[in-house]
Structure formats: C-alpha cells, structure tokens
Amino acid sequence: MPVTDFLDRNARLYSEEVALVELNPDEKDTRRTTWKEYELIQSEGFKPYRREITWGVFNEKANRFANMLIGRGVKKGDKVAILMYNCLEWLPIYFGVLKSGAIAVPFNFRYDADEILYCAELAEVDIVVFGSAFIGRIEAICEQISKGRLLIYVGDSCPSFAESYHELVADCSSQAPGVEITEEDYGAIYFSSGTTGFPKAILHRHQSLTQAAEMEQKHHRTSREDTFLCIPPLYHTGAKFHWMGSLVAGSKAVLLKGTKPETILSAVSRERCTIVWLLVPWAQDILDALDRGELRQEDYDLEGWRLMHIGAQPVPPSLIKRWRGYFPKHDYDTNYGLSESTGPGCVHLGLENIHKVGSIGIPGYGWSCKIVDETGGEVEQGEVGELCVKGPGVMTCYYRNEEATAEVLRDGWLYTGDMAMQDEDGFYFLVDRKKDVIVSGGENIYPVQIEDFLRRHDKVKDAAVIGLPDRRLGEKTAAVIEIKDGMECGREEIEAFCMGLPRYKRPKEIIFSQIPRNATGKIEKPRLRKKYGAERLVEKENMS
C-alpha cells in the first residue's frame, strides 16, 4: 500500500483529533489558538505562535493541493519541489504531491540560488513550491528557473513572479483525487548531503516510503497515546520518516522551531511530548545547561517523556551516560541510515539494548547487513570493512547518474561508504566514513574513535578529527576541539589527556575552534580539511 493510505485512514477514523502542531516560542501569535492551556502562559500580552490541524483537515489540504496540481496538468512522474521551513503547510503539500501521482522533491533550505537551480534541473522539476524566506533566492534565478516551470508561493504578499498557493487551492475539491498509486510507482527524490560537491538526486519508489513509515512505528513502538516532537528540517529523510511513525499510529506530532535547551524542554512540557528525536549538539546543549544550573528539571513537566533517540551521526557513549544521569527512566535508541536507504532505521539499536550504547545496533525491520573488504568479500566478525545494507527501502538509483549508481548498488546491496565492525553479539559499530579514514605512516586511523575519546574530557564540548597533508607520514591527525562555554583549556592539557590513547592515535596537531555541523548535525569535515589544509599550505609557503 502507498503511504498516503495511512493519511486517508486517519482522516476517516480520527478526523477531529489533532494531527500536527506548529510551535514557535520566539514569535508572537496574534491569531486564535485552540489549545486552552495556552491561555495560562500568556505574559504581558505575549503568546507564543501556535497553530494546529486535525487529521481531517490535514487530509483535506492534501487533497486540495493534489486536485490543484492535476487541474494544472500534472501527471504521474512529474516532479514537484518543496522549498520551505517546517510549518503546518509542509506535510499536507508533500502528501498532496504524492496523492496526485507526482514525485515529491524536497529541497534543503540551506541551498543557495545556484544550488536550487542545479537541483531543479538535475531532478527535472516541473513545479517549485517555496516559502517567504526564499523569495530572494528564487528571484535571483527567476529567469532560468521559471522557464517551463510553475512557481507556487506559500505565504502572504505573493511576489509577482509566482502564483499564490492559497489562491490556487481555495476553490479546489477536498475529495480524494482518485489517482491509483502502487508501491512500484516513483514517489520521491531526495538529495545527498553534497559535502563533496553538488548533491546527487536519490530516486525512491512508494515502497520505500511505506516501509520506512512502518519500520519507524515498530522500532519505537509508537502508539495512539504518543506525541512526537519534531525539530529537524522536514526536507531531511530523518525528520520526515521519524514523523511517519506518528502517521502510522495516528498520533499527534509537534513541529518545533528553535533548538535552544529551554525551547525544547518547554515544548516537551507544554505539549506533553513522549518521543523526542535529538541531534548530538542539541542533547549536548541541554546537558550543559543543566550542568550549569541554567535549566532545572523541576521547572518542567517531563514525566510523560519516555523515549529520547538520536540519529544522523555517531553518538558518543559518554553523552548517553550523562543523559541517563539526568533522565534515568528514559528509553534510548539510535538509528543509522542514509537518504539512499530512505533515511534512518536500516540499522537501529533497539529500546531493549541500551547496554550496547556505542553500537548503531542490528539490522532494522526488513533489512539485512554485511561488512565487506575492498574486493567485496565478507570480512570475519570483529574485522573492519565497509557496511552494506539490503532491504525494501533501498533507492532505485541516483537519478540521471548511472555511473554513481553502479558504484554503490551491487546485486541489491547498498554500499554505504561507512566503515564498521560487528562484535561477537552481532551488533554493528561504526568506525568511520570510508573517505574520512586517515592513513598515517601506513596505519589506518579512524577519527570517530579519537573523537569519542576526546569528548570524555570534562571541558570538551565537541571534537572533530581530520587528516592533514604531511610530507613524511602522508597524513597526520589533527583534532579540532570546541571547549565548553565559560571554560579554559590549553594544548598541554589536551595532549596530557591524549596520553590515554595508543601513540599512533594521538593527534599530532591540536586546533581550538568551533565545530561546523550541517542542518542534520553532521560534522562538515570537508570544510575543516579545506580550511586547515589551506592554512597549513600558506604557512609552509611563507616559511620557504
């Protein structure tokens, strides 16, 4: 069944129940809210921005958008890009695209104008739906991107080069469009993170979307009583498919704008959230704020919060140990995945396996895994190799890129580019990205292992280990370290701490700086290598 069937079912069974809440604590809301308790938190006329829709309204909005698209000539296989920040319109538009038979193409909201145009042309997009924050970027490429494409604007004061979403859907039918969709039809194109250049377009069938939704509900045992707090951007497969556990369960979700510790805990408290997906930096910030006494748990109603899970990047075991110190009753899970595997879950730890913190877990619902060497042969248990996954959520291809597809898809297996090992209990551990492995003096050095070690230091907030060119060793390890706010730490202290590492793993260079992370929390190592590699080259030239 296509994933849109879950929305139809929820609208039929739970029509008057709240499906989605949009919450922005830092913005004033002059409109009415249906949540009565919000009257209790008004202060000096300030009421945080909050909107909500029921499952019935959600489905009607999706149907209206689908019928509008069909009325404008959209047919199966056409592609509709979505370029918006998280809001109540995002998911109904996404599902409207799917219901019309078209292919949904979410764009990263960090794309600049050139990247927007590149992705629109790569994916052969027919329509671009964009929000108010992107008027300037679309206007900069208006002449090129508007050729043969319909531009739809979501918001007030529609620019002259686009058509208004609200006006277009106002008179459209709220009934189901009646387009027959099967799991074999194409459903979505997502984009790779593009950390080594322009992103690749990842094509998925509806089967991938349905499998990811069902898997999320099973992995986290999402029930009708749960409320999921969604903070990361919906363009990302992680946020979208973690939310789809709520879709399958028919339960409420909250789209929160803002990542400050107080903002997150306030949303959990006021909206009675039970499941929260955090990225490593946000969890770290919450713990640091609690450590400093800036936040007090007793100021919030957190009793219903049952599950904290993290994905999108390796999770330091020390972080979870600290978290459990403050929240001993929380279930914990970590999820591993790629956009090529329809987001998180092809490997997951599992709520019952907290004793294996540090591992990414075991094959997810419907998935198989193996670890291979450079020849494609499986390695012995305990040895390091490339992680490969196989299951119903594997992408069809990199759209219009046969060469790149052939590099990662072989006999149904997706070669992830991540180095991993499997322990004696069958749990998988990420060692590092294949491209991030440092080869120094003939030794393979895996940065994640050193980063986990460095984060155990009481003064270290974050760490990233990269390889820099070295004439004698080929590469040398450099540790970029971000110190916690209000603390001081010098090179000698870090070097003394690193005596606990084997000699060949000790960083040869220590750099104190902020750690750049992308919208999904992943360390931008190509950016660090470019910056510090170039700096060392300049220093070398100045000395010669």
Buried (B, 14 or more C-beta within 10 A) or exposed (E): BBBBEBBBBBBEEBBEBBBBBBBBBEEEBEEEBEBEEBEEEEEEEEBBBBBBBBBBBBBBBBBBBBBBBBBBEBEEEBBBBBBBBBBBBBBBBBBBBBBBBBBBBBBBBEBEBEBBBBBBEBBBBBBBBBBBEBBEBBBBBBEEBBEEBBBBBBBEEBBEBBBBBEEBBEEBBBEBBEBEBEBEBBBBBBBBBBBEEEBBBBBBBBBBBBBBBBBBBBBBBBBEEBBBBBBBBBBBBBBBBBBBBBBBBBBBBBBBBBBBBBBBBBBBBBBBBBBBBBBBBBBBBBBBBBBEEEBEEEEBEBEBBBBBBBBBBBBBBBBBEBBBEBBEEBBBBBBBBBBBBBBBBBBBBBBEBBEBBBBBBBBBBBBEBBBBEEEBEEBEEEEBBBBBBBBBBBBBBBBBBEEBBEEBBEEEBBBBBBBBBBEEEEBBBBBBBBEBBBEBEEEEBBBBBBBBBBBBBEBBBBBBBBBBEBEEBBBBBBBBBBBBEEEEBEEEEBEEBBEEBEEEBBBEBBBEEEBBBBBBBBBBBBBBBEBBBEEBEEEEEEEE
